[in-house]
């Protein structure tokens, strides 16, 4: 970019050239957080990395006040990153975001993602040779539960909305006969927008 200034009679000219490669916040293409038995698994993708120096993983238990829990160096040719937070012992919903920091000190934030551990025991079965019906046994009450079935490439196959999951309740999830599934799939259970559980299922 060139900025030029002229006197009124156009006799004097001042030109300033500014060259800069910006890494925009929108170039962090995706951030996902999944609650697993070993902790919270963060995965994110970026579209450009030449100017990036490092990432700062931030965590919050209220979605407002965040603290940095890990710093990860950025690499020029790396587009995919991950981090497992095995130190989170909070029982409620946890919030995560990633801060992108350039060598110049300029920084941008990712979106904030919420996730909650499966602390009270939620079972989805059968997980192998699934045929016809699925069952969810919940040890806690989950408001506004939703199910999404995806293949291993991330394509959504089927979604369900359930009125509620009560503590101690076992819920039948029928699979329509029109759905002919073969191979491995991922069933995601979420409540109020937070991912509660990801379960691998095999359909013969």
N, C-alpha and C positions, 0 to 999 in steps of 0.2 A: 504494500500500500504506500502511495506517495502523496504527501500533503504539500501543496504549493501556495506561496503567498506573494502577491504583487503589490507594489506601491500604486498610487492612483494613476500615475503616468506610465505604468508598466515598465519603468526603467530598472527597477531592482526586483530580483526574484530570490526567494528563499525556498528551498525544497528539502523536505525531510522524508527519508525512506524508512519504512518500518516493515520488517519481515518477521513473521512469527507463525509457528505451527501450533494451533490451539488443539488441545484435547478436550472436547466438549463433554459435559456430563452425560449427554445422550449417547456417547460412544461406549459407555458401559451398557452393553446390550441386554444383560439379564443378570439378576441376582436371585438365587433361590436358597431357602433354608429348610432343611428337613430334620425333624427330631428322630434320632435313632437311639438304640440301646446304649451306645458308647458316648453319646453327646449330640450336639447340634452340628450338622454338616452343611457348611456354606459353600456354594459354588457360584462363580460369576464369569462372564465373558466380557471382553473388551474389543473394540474395533480398531484401536490404534494405540501403540505403546511407546513410540520413539521418545516422547518427552516425559514419560512417567518415570518417577524414581521409586516410589513404594506405595503400598496400600496400608491403611490402618483399619483394623476390624474393630467396630464399636458395638457395645451391647448396652441394653437398658431393660429395666423391669417395669417401666411405666410408659415407654414410648416418647418420653420428653428429655430426661436427663441421661446422657450416654457417657460411657467411659471406654477408653481404648484398652483392648485386651490382647492385641497382637499386631505387630508390624511385619509385613511381608514385602520383600524386595520385588520390584517389577523387572521383567526381562524383555528385551526388544522383540524377540520372535515368539513370545508366549502370549496366547490369546485367551487361554482357559486357566483359571485358578481355583483352588479349593482350600478350605481350612476346617478342621474338626475342633469345635469347642467342647472339650471334655471336662471343663472346670465349672460349668454352670450347674449349680445345685438348687436354683430357684424353682419353686413348685408351680408358679403361675405361667402366664404367657411372657415370653422373652422377645425382645425386639432387637433386630440387627440392622446395621447399615455399614457400607464400605466407603471410606474416604480415599479418594485418589489424589495423590500429591505429586506434582511435577518437580523437576530439579530446581526450577525458579522459585518454588515455594507456593505457587498457585495450587489451589485445591478445589475439588468438586466432591459432592456426595452422591451416592446411589440412592435409590428409593429405600424406604424402611420396610423390612419384612418381619412379620410376626410368626412365631412358632411356639408350640407347647409340647412338653414331654408327655409320653404315655406312661404316667406314674401309677395309675390306678389299675392297670391291667385291662387292655382292650384286645380282644381276640377276634380275628377274621378267619373263618374256616368254611369248608375245607380249602386247603391251599394247593393241593395236588390232585390231578384228575377231576377238576371241577366239572360238574355236570348238572345243569338245571338251576340250582339254588345256592346262595351264599348266606352265611349267618354271621352276625356281629354280636358278640357278648361284651357288654360294657360294664366296667366297674365304677364309672362316674356318670353323672348326668351331663349330656352334651347338647346344648341348644343349637338349633339351626344346623344340623349335620348335613353334609353333602358328600357324595361319593363320585369319584371320577375314575373310570377305567381307561388306561392308556396302554398302547403297545410299547415295546422297548425303544422305539424311535421317538416316543413322546406324542404320538398322534392319539387324540381322544377318540375312543370307541363308543363309550356310553357314559351318561351322567345320571345320577339319581339325587333327588331331594327328599329327605326324610323329615317328618314332623318334629321328632325329637328322639333322643336315646336316653332312657332312664337308667339310673344305677341298678345293676342286677338284672337288667332286661336283655333278652336275646331277641334280635330282630331278624326276620327272614327277608332276604333281598332276592326276589325272583329274577332270573335271566330270561328274557323273552326268547321263544323258540326261533324267532327270525334271526337271532344273533348266533352265527356259527363261528366259534372261536377255536383256534388251534395254536398251541405254543405258549410262550411265557408272556405275561402281562403284569402291569403294576396297578393295584387298586389303591387310590389315595382317599383317606378319610379326613375331612376338614370340619371345623366347627367355628362359626362366626368369623370366617376368613382365615383362621389359623390351621396349619397342617398338623394333624394329630398323629397320623400313622400312615406309612406306606407299606403295603403288603404285596409280595410277589405271588402270583397265581399261575398255575399251569393247567391249560385246557388240552385234553388229549385229542 
